[in-house]
Amino acid sequence: MHSFALATASALLASSILLQPINAYVRASSYSHGSCPSVVERDVIVVGGGSGGTYASVQLAARGKSVAVIEREARLGGNVATYIDPKTNQTTDYGVILYTNTSVARNYFHQLGVEYGPYEGYFPNGSTKYLDYKTGAELPTPAPGNATAANEIYLKQMQSYGNLFSTPGYFLPDPVPEDLLLPWGEWLKKYNATAMAYDVFYVQAGNALELLTLHIMKYYSTLEFTTDRLYTSNRGNQIIYNTAYNKLGGAENVLLESNIKKITRTANGVTAVIERPCGTQTIHAKKLVIAIRPRYVDLAPFLDLRPNEIKITKEFSNIHTWTCILNGTGLPLDTGYELVDPSAEGGIPPLPETLGISQSGIKDVEARAFWWSSAKEITREEAASSLQGRAEFVQKAMNTTSPPGEKPTINGLLDHSPYFLYPSRDAVANGFYKDMNAMQGQYNTYWTGAAWESESSAATWGFTEEVMLPQLLKALN
C-alpha cells in the first residue's frame, strides 16, 4: 500500500507518542511560544508538508528559491507513520511503506542522504494466508492460475494508450476513450481479466470495481506494474521528512502546527495569515503551491477560491482508510493475513472491511501494519472497534493465543482520509482533467499531490518534478 492523514487530536497524540524519538529534534528546534517573526517574505508559500509539498519545497530550495512550508501537524510527512518499538528501538512503517523504484525517487533519496535498498520482504521465507471474511476458513490465493494472462491483458491495454499511463499527469485524449470511462469491474469482464481483480483491490485499498478504469490504470500504472520497490534501510520513512526538515532550514522555513486563517492572491503575489503556538504570522510570497487534497471543504475556509476552482474542487469523492500497528496476537511473525470473499467477483470482500494484517515489521517483536477501508466516513471509535474485532477474528480463526499478559492491541490508529480522490464519470467525459490542468499557474497558484497523479509517493514526486516545477520555475524566473 502506497499511502495523507487528517488525524483527529487523539490520533495525533497517539502517533506523536510512537514517533517521539524520531520527532524530538523537530519540536526542540521550533520557535518557542511568542518568538516567531510576525512578517515573513519568501519566493514561494507551500501549503502542505506531505509527500508532494515536501518534495516541491526541497527542489525549490535546491534551485535557490526561498520557501515557507505551512504544515498543520507537528511534523512533515503526511501519510507517513513510523512506529518505534519501545523495547528494541527498532522502527517499522504502517502508513507509507514502499516506494516505486524510479530515477526521481532514487535521486531524491541521494539528495537527502537517506539510505535505501530494494524491498525484499520482512521475512525471506514469509507467507500470506487468505481467510474467508465470514468464517475464517483458510482459502487458496484469490488470484487463480490465469492471473498471469489477466495481467498481460491489462498491461497490453494500458500500453495501447501510448504514454498516458507511463508518464506523469492526467493528460487525456479528447474525447476520453470509452473503455477508460467503464467501471473497472465491467472492464474486467469485457477483457476476461477478472483473475487480477483482488491484487489491484488490495493495492488500491477501496471500492476498486466501482471506480473508473482510468483511475485504476493511473494508480496501478505501467510504472507501478513493471517496476520493483524500494524502502528506507532503517524501515522508518519518517527519516525522509526529518532530513528534509533540516535541509529546508528547520523552523525558519518549515512552519509546523500552523492554522491557516486566510490566503489572498492578487496579480502581484500571495499573502497568507497563519496562527501558530508561537503567535500570528503574515507571509508574503510571489507564488503559492497547494499540496494538500484539493477538496472544496478543505480549501474554502482559508483560500480565495475562484469560480473555476470551486467547480473542480467540489467534484471529488474519496475513499476512507485507517491504519494502525497491531501487537499482541501471538500469530506467527513471518505470516500476513488477508480477508477475502470466495463467493464474490475476484474474491473482493464488501466494504467496510479489513484489507490486511502484515507480517511483523520488526524481527522477534510483533508489530504488524494493519489496514481498514470504507467507502463511507466513519468515526474513530467505529474504526478502532472494527480493527480490534477483526484482529481477534483472525486470532481465533488461526487457533492462536496471545503471549502471557498480552492481548491483541491497536496502537497509533490514524485516519488517512480523504484517500484516493476521484471525480465522476460524467465530469471526466466532459473535460474535468483539462480544466483541472488549466489551473496550474492561474492566480499565481500551482498544484501538486496525489489527486494530480496517484497515491504513489514516487509517482507524485515525478509529477512534481516533471509537470509542476518547470512551470513554477519558469514563472519565478
VMD Tcl script that draws the C-alpha trace (Angstrom):
set ca {
  {0.00 0.00 0.00}
  {1.44 3.33 -1.03}
  {-0.28 5.54 1.04}
  {-2.19 11.81 3.77}
  {-3.56 11.76 7.13}
  {-6.21 14.07 8.55}
  {-5.77 12.85 12.10}
  {-8.03 13.82 14.96}
  {-6.41 15.31 18.03}
  {-6.42 11.98 19.79}
  {-4.97 10.19 16.78}
  {-2.23 12.78 16.52}
  {-1.43 12.31 20.20}
  {-1.14 8.57 19.72}
  {1.12 8.91 16.72}
  {3.23 11.57 18.45}
  {3.96 9.14 21.27}
  {5.03 6.47 18.82}
  {7.11 8.89 16.78}
  {8.57 10.93 19.62}
  {12.18 9.66 19.44}
  {12.30 10.49 15.71}
  {10.42 13.78 16.05}
  {12.09 15.11 19.18}
  {14.50 17.42 17.40}
  {11.70 18.87 15.28}
  {9.85 20.09 18.33}
  {13.02 21.21 20.08}
  {14.10 23.36 17.16}
  {10.72 25.01 16.61}
  {10.17 28.58 17.70}
  {9.01 28.84 21.29}
  {5.68 30.46 22.13}
  {5.62 34.14 21.22}
  {9.01 34.21 19.49}
  {8.30 33.65 15.79}
  {8.63 36.60 13.38}
  {5.34 38.35 12.65}
  {6.14 39.01 8.97}
  {7.92 36.61 6.60}
  {8.98 37.23 2.98}
  {9.59 34.26 0.67}
  {9.57 33.38 -3.02}
  {7.03 30.58 -2.58}
  {4.49 29.53 0.03}
  {3.89 25.76 0.06}
  {0.69 24.61 1.78}
  {1.13 21.05 2.99}
  {4.22 19.22 4.19}
  {3.28 15.77 3.00}
  {4.84 13.85 0.14}
  {4.29 16.34 -2.70}
  {4.71 19.52 -0.66}
  {7.95 18.43 0.97}
  {9.41 17.26 -2.33}
  {8.47 20.53 -4.06}
  {9.98 22.56 -1.22}
  {13.28 20.68 -1.24}
  {13.61 21.07 -5.00}
  {12.75 24.78 -4.92}
  {15.33 25.36 -2.19}
  {17.91 23.40 -4.18}
  {17.29 25.78 -7.09}
  {17.90 28.83 -4.92}
  {14.30 29.76 -4.18}
  {13.17 30.68 -0.67}
  {10.17 28.79 0.68}
  {7.78 28.83 3.61}
  {6.19 25.43 4.19}
  {2.88 25.69 6.06}
  {2.06 22.41 7.80}
  {-0.84 21.76 10.17}
  {0.79 18.93 12.09}
  {3.86 18.95 14.34}
  {5.95 17.15 11.73}
  {6.41 16.81 7.99}
  {5.40 13.55 6.34}
  {1.67 13.46 5.67}
  {0.60 9.82 5.47}
  {3.93 8.51 6.71}
  {3.57 6.72 10.05}
  {6.67 5.21 11.65}
  {6.36 3.01 14.72}
  {9.22 2.68 17.20}
  {9.21 -0.46 19.29}
  {9.71 0.62 22.91}
  {11.74 -2.48 23.79}
  {14.18 -2.70 20.88}
  {14.02 0.87 19.49}
  {13.64 -0.67 16.03}
  {11.34 1.05 13.54}
  {8.73 -0.10 11.06}
  {6.19 1.71 8.90}
  {2.43 1.39 8.78}
  {1.42 4.37 6.61}
  {3.54 4.77 3.53}
  {5.72 1.68 3.37}
  {7.28 1.26 -0.08}
  {8.42 3.45 -2.96}
  {8.37 2.66 -6.66}
  {11.94 2.34 -7.92}
  {12.10 5.39 -10.18}
  {15.02 7.65 -11.03}
  {13.18 10.55 -9.37}
  {12.83 8.58 -6.12}
  {16.45 7.44 -6.15}
  {17.71 10.96 -6.88}
  {15.60 12.32 -4.02}
  {16.98 9.80 -1.55}
  {20.53 10.61 -2.68}
  {19.81 14.33 -2.39}
  {18.64 13.87 1.21}
  {21.33 11.36 2.09}
  {18.73 8.76 3.08}
  {19.92 5.18 2.76}
  {17.60 2.85 0.86}
  {17.55 -0.55 -0.73}
  {15.37 -2.96 -2.70}
  {12.32 -4.25 -0.88}
  {12.84 -7.93 -0.15}
  {10.03 -8.52 2.33}
  {10.16 -8.56 6.10}
  {10.98 -12.27 6.22}
  {12.85 -14.12 3.40}
  {10.56 -17.13 3.68}
  {7.45 -15.34 4.89}
  {3.96 -16.13 3.67}
  {0.43 -14.76 3.39}
  {-2.70 -16.65 4.38}
  {-6.08 -15.88 2.86}
  {-9.11 -16.29 5.12}
  {-12.84 -16.33 4.41}
  {-14.02 -12.98 5.77}
  {-17.16 -14.62 7.21}
  {-15.95 -17.95 8.59}
  {-12.20 -17.54 8.97}
  {-11.57 -20.71 6.96}
  {-8.22 -20.73 5.19}
  {-8.55 -20.42 1.40}
  {-6.26 -20.69 -1.61}
  {-4.98 -17.48 -3.15}
  {-7.85 -15.41 -4.61}
  {-5.77 -14.93 -7.77}
  {-6.29 -18.15 -9.78}
  {-3.87 -19.68 -12.24}
  {-4.94 -17.46 -15.13}
  {-3.96 -14.27 -13.24}
  {-0.79 -14.09 -15.32}
  {-2.82 -13.97 -18.51}
  {-5.11 -11.32 -17.00}
  {-2.09 -9.22 -16.03}
  {-0.76 -9.44 -19.59}
  {-4.11 -8.27 -20.97}
  {-4.15 -5.37 -18.53}
  {-0.60 -4.27 -19.37}
  {-1.23 -4.54 -23.12}
  {-4.37 -2.42 -22.82}
  {-2.55 0.24 -20.80}
  {0.23 0.38 -23.38}
  {-2.33 0.83 -26.16}
  {-2.86 4.39 -24.89}
  {0.72 5.44 -25.63}
  {2.42 7.13 -22.69}
  {-0.81 8.02 -20.84}
  {-0.10 5.52 -18.06}
  {3.70 5.69 -18.10}
  {4.25 9.45 -17.69}
  {3.00 11.89 -15.03}
  {-0.32 13.67 -15.12}
  {-3.87 13.24 -16.41}
  {-3.33 14.47 -19.97}
  {-6.22 12.67 -21.64}
  {-7.22 12.40 -25.28}
  {-10.41 14.17 -26.31}
  {-12.81 12.50 -26.36}
  {-11.83 10.24 -23.48}
  {-11.79 6.60 -24.71}
  {-14.96 4.80 -23.70}
  {-13.07 1.88 -22.12}
  {-11.43 4.26 -19.65}
  {-14.86 5.50 -18.57}
  {-16.10 2.00 -17.73}
  {-16.37 0.95 -14.09}
  {-13.36 -1.26 -13.60}
  {-15.49 -4.29 -12.77}
  {-17.15 -4.00 -16.20}
  {-13.78 -3.55 -17.88}
  {-12.50 -6.75 -16.24}
  {-15.46 -8.72 -17.58}
  {-15.14 -7.21 -21.05}
  {-11.49 -8.27 -21.30}
  {-11.82 -11.52 -19.34}
  {-9.31 -10.26 -16.78}
  {-11.20 -10.77 -13.51}
  {-8.42 -13.01 -12.22}
  {-6.33 -9.93 -11.40}
  {-9.12 -8.11 -9.53}
  {-8.12 -8.98 -5.98}
  {-4.49 -7.90 -6.25}
  {-5.47 -4.47 -7.56}
  {-8.19 -4.09 -4.92}
  {-5.62 -4.82 -2.22}
  {-3.12 -2.29 -3.60}
  {-5.75 0.39 -4.27}
  {-7.41 -0.04 -0.86}
  {-11.05 0.54 -1.62}
  {-14.07 0.12 -3.89}
  {-11.94 -0.76 -6.90}
  {-14.65 -2.45 -9.00}
  {-16.82 0.69 -8.93}
  {-14.08 3.16 -9.87}
  {-13.39 4.22 -13.43}
  {-10.85 2.13 -15.31}
  {-8.98 5.41 -15.90}
  {-8.34 5.85 -12.19}
  {-7.34 2.24 -11.62}
  {-4.88 2.33 -14.52}
  {-3.46 5.65 -13.36}
  {-2.88 4.26 -9.88}
  {-1.82 0.75 -10.88}
  {0.06 2.24 -13.83}
  {2.59 0.86 -16.28}
  {5.30 2.09 -13.94}
  {3.77 0.50 -10.84}
  {3.06 -2.67 -12.79}
  {6.55 -3.21 -14.20}
  {8.89 -1.68 -11.58}
  {10.21 -3.10 -8.33}
  {10.03 -1.39 -4.92}
  {12.39 0.42 -2.56}
  {12.28 1.12 1.13}
  {14.46 3.01 3.59}
  {17.23 0.91 5.07}
  {16.09 1.60 8.64}
  {12.45 0.79 7.77}
  {11.45 4.17 9.14}
  {10.16 6.54 6.48}
  {9.85 9.46 8.89}
  {13.62 9.87 8.43}
  {12.95 11.18 4.90}
  {10.88 14.05 6.23}
  {13.02 14.82 9.27}
  {16.03 15.05 6.95}
  {14.06 17.29 4.59}
  {13.09 19.48 7.56}
  {16.77 20.06 8.33}
  {17.66 20.56 4.67}
  {14.99 23.24 4.39}
  {16.49 25.17 7.30}
  {14.27 23.84 10.07}
  {11.88 26.13 11.91}
  {12.93 29.20 9.92}
  {11.24 27.89 6.78}
  {9.05 25.00 7.95}
  {6.11 26.42 9.88}
  {4.73 23.49 11.84}
  {1.48 23.44 13.83}
  {0.03 26.12 11.57}
  {-3.64 27.02 11.32}
  {-4.23 28.95 8.11}
  {-6.63 31.82 8.68}
  {-6.56 33.33 5.20}
  {-4.70 33.24 1.90}
  {-5.20 36.12 -0.54}
  {-3.98 36.04 -4.14}
  {-3.51 39.08 -6.37}
  {-1.68 39.83 -9.61}
  {1.28 40.98 -7.51}
  {1.65 37.89 -5.32}
  {0.26 35.92 -2.40}
  {-0.30 36.70 1.28}
  {-1.03 34.08 3.95}
  {-2.03 34.71 7.56}
  {-1.44 31.80 9.91}
  {-1.80 31.17 13.63}
  {0.74 29.04 15.49}
  {1.60 28.32 19.12}
  {4.30 31.00 18.79}
  {1.89 33.65 17.51}
  {0.30 35.04 14.34}
  {2.44 35.28 11.21}
  {1.85 37.02 7.88}
  {3.74 35.56 4.93}
  {4.22 37.38 1.64}
  {5.36 35.46 -1.44}
  {5.44 35.63 -5.21}
  {3.80 32.24 -5.77}
  {1.69 29.66 -3.97}
  {1.85 25.86 -4.12}
  {-1.18 23.91 -2.88}
  {-0.03 20.42 -1.94}
  {-2.95 19.28 0.20}
  {-6.03 17.43 -1.05}
  {-7.81 19.84 -3.41}
  {-11.27 19.43 -1.88}
  {-13.59 22.41 -1.58}
  {-14.43 21.58 2.04}
  {-10.73 21.77 2.95}
  {-9.75 24.81 0.86}
  {-12.78 27.10 1.16}
  {-12.22 28.04 4.84}
  {-8.99 29.88 4.01}
  {-8.40 30.20 0.24}
  {-10.00 32.86 -2.00}
  {-11.25 30.27 -4.49}
  {-12.32 31.44 -7.94}
  {-15.38 30.00 -9.77}
  {-13.37 27.54 -11.89}
  {-11.51 26.30 -8.79}
  {-14.76 25.88 -6.89}
  {-16.20 23.78 -9.72}
  {-13.17 21.48 -9.76}
  {-12.69 21.12 -6.01}
  {-16.37 20.35 -5.39}
  {-16.27 17.41 -7.80}
  {-14.12 14.98 -5.82}
  {-15.26 11.91 -3.95}
  {-12.87 9.78 -1.90}
  {-12.23 6.56 -0.03}
  {-11.79 6.36 3.75}
  {-8.88 4.37 5.16}
  {-7.48 3.78 8.63}
  {-4.17 2.27 9.61}
  {-2.54 1.17 12.86}
  {0.05 -1.12 14.40}
  {-1.20 -4.44 15.74}
  {0.57 -6.08 18.68}
  {-0.08 -8.99 20.99}
  {-1.89 -11.54 18.82}
  {0.64 -14.36 19.11}
  {0.29 -15.04 15.39}
  {3.49 -16.17 13.59}
  {5.66 -13.14 12.90}
  {6.50 -14.27 9.37}
  {2.87 -14.63 8.25}
  {0.46 -12.00 6.99}
  {-3.32 -12.34 6.67}
  {-5.87 -11.07 4.15}
  {-9.64 -11.48 4.26}
  {-11.45 -12.47 1.08}
  {-14.96 -13.33 -0.08}
  {-14.77 -16.63 -2.02}
  {-18.27 -16.08 -3.44}
  {-17.54 -12.61 -4.86}
  {-16.00 -11.44 -8.09}
  {-12.25 -11.66 -7.74}
  {-12.59 -12.61 -4.07}
  {-13.07 -8.96 -3.10}
  {-14.87 -8.61 0.25}
  {-17.58 -5.96 0.72}
  {-16.60 -2.68 2.33}
  {-16.14 -1.72 5.08}
  {-13.56 -4.39 5.70}
  {-10.04 -5.12 6.86}
  {-7.64 -5.02 3.95}
  {-4.86 -6.93 5.56}
  {-2.63 -7.70 8.52}
  {1.02 -7.66 7.51}
  {3.87 -9.81 8.67}
  {5.62 -8.24 11.62}
  {7.83 -5.37 10.52}
  {10.33 -5.94 13.32}
  {12.38 -9.06 13.86}
  {11.50 -11.01 17.03}
  {8.77 -8.50 18.01}
  {5.16 -8.42 16.88}
  {4.48 -5.06 15.21}
  {2.17 -5.51 12.22}
  {0.79 -2.89 9.86}
  {-3.00 -3.25 9.86}
  {-5.28 -1.51 7.31}
  {-9.02 -1.00 7.12}
  {-11.09 0.71 4.41}
  {-14.60 2.08 3.98}
  {-16.48 3.79 1.17}
  {-18.20 5.97 3.79}
  {-16.90 8.19 6.56}
  {-16.85 6.58 10.00}
  {-15.81 7.70 13.47}
  {-12.51 6.90 15.12}
  {-14.34 4.73 17.64}
  {-16.01 2.72 14.86}
  {-12.69 2.19 13.11}
  {-10.96 1.10 16.32}
  {-13.79 -1.29 17.16}
  {-13.74 -2.84 13.69}
  {-9.96 -3.27 13.66}
  {-9.98 -4.76 17.16}
  {-12.75 -7.16 16.24}
  {-11.04 -8.28 13.05}
  {-7.74 -8.84 14.85}
  {-9.49 -11.11 17.34}
  {-11.37 -12.81 14.48}
  {-8.10 -13.73 12.73}
  {-6.50 -14.82 16.01}
  {-9.43 -17.15 16.72}
  {-9.52 -18.47 13.15}
  {-5.84 -19.41 13.41}
  {-6.41 -21.01 16.84}
  {-3.73 -18.77 18.32}
  {-3.46 -17.26 21.79}
  {-1.69 -14.11 22.89}
  {1.57 -14.31 24.86}
  {1.15 -14.26 28.66}
  {-0.05 -10.88 29.87}
  {-0.82 -9.63 26.35}
  {-3.86 -9.33 24.09}
  {-4.47 -8.05 20.55}
  {-3.82 -4.32 20.82}
  {-4.33 -1.45 18.38}
  {-1.61 1.22 18.54}
  {-1.18 4.56 16.76}
  {-4.54 4.50 14.97}
  {-4.51 7.04 12.12}
  {-7.20 8.25 9.74}
  {-5.73 8.51 6.24}
  {-8.89 10.01 4.81}
  {-9.63 11.53 2.39}
  {-7.81 8.91 0.35}
  {-7.84 8.38 -3.44}
  {-9.72 11.45 -4.68}
  {-11.68 10.85 -7.89}
  {-14.25 12.76 -9.99}
  {-17.40 11.27 -11.53}
  {-17.62 9.59 -14.93}
  {-19.60 12.49 -16.40}
  {-17.07 15.02 -15.15}
  {-14.18 13.10 -16.72}
  {-16.05 12.71 -20.01}
  {-16.79 16.45 -20.06}
  {-13.20 17.63 -19.71}
  {-12.62 17.65 -15.95}
  {-8.89 16.98 -16.19}
  {-8.38 19.51 -18.99}
  {-9.98 22.14 -16.76}
  {-8.05 20.94 -13.73}
  {-4.71 21.08 -15.57}
  {-5.54 24.64 -16.68}
  {-5.47 25.68 -13.01}
  {-1.67 25.39 -12.95}
  {-0.27 28.91 -12.77}
  {-3.61 30.68 -12.54}
  {-3.81 33.29 -9.78}
  {-0.10 32.72 -9.01}
  {-1.01 29.24 -7.80}
  {0.47 25.83 -8.60}
  {-0.81 22.44 -7.54}
  {0.61 19.03 -6.73}
  {-0.32 15.93 -4.77}
  {-1.97 12.57 -5.21}
  {-5.11 13.94 -6.92}
  {-2.91 15.17 -9.77}
  {-1.19 11.81 -10.22}
  {-1.78 8.88 -7.83}
  {-1.38 7.77 -4.22}
  {2.13 6.53 -5.00}
  {4.69 8.88 -3.42}
  {7.25 8.23 -6.15}
  {4.65 8.99 -8.83}
  {3.67 12.22 -7.05}
  {7.34 13.22 -6.90}
  {7.55 12.50 -10.62}
  {4.55 14.73 -11.34}
  {6.01 17.49 -9.18}
  {9.41 17.26 -10.86}
  {8.31 16.91 -14.47}
  {5.00 18.78 -14.68}
  {4.51 21.31 -11.88}
  {8.02 22.55 -11.06}
  {9.05 23.52 -14.63}
  {6.00 25.78 -14.89}
  {6.58 27.32 -11.47}
  {10.30 27.90 -12.00}
  {9.67 29.49 -15.39}
  {7.22 31.91 -13.79}
  {9.63 32.72 -10.95}
  {12.50 33.36 -13.34}
}
mol new
graphics top color blue
foreach p $ca { graphics top sphere $p radius 0.5 }
foreach p [lrange $ca 0 end-1] q [lrange $ca 1 end] { graphics top cylinder $p $q radius 0.2 }
display resetview
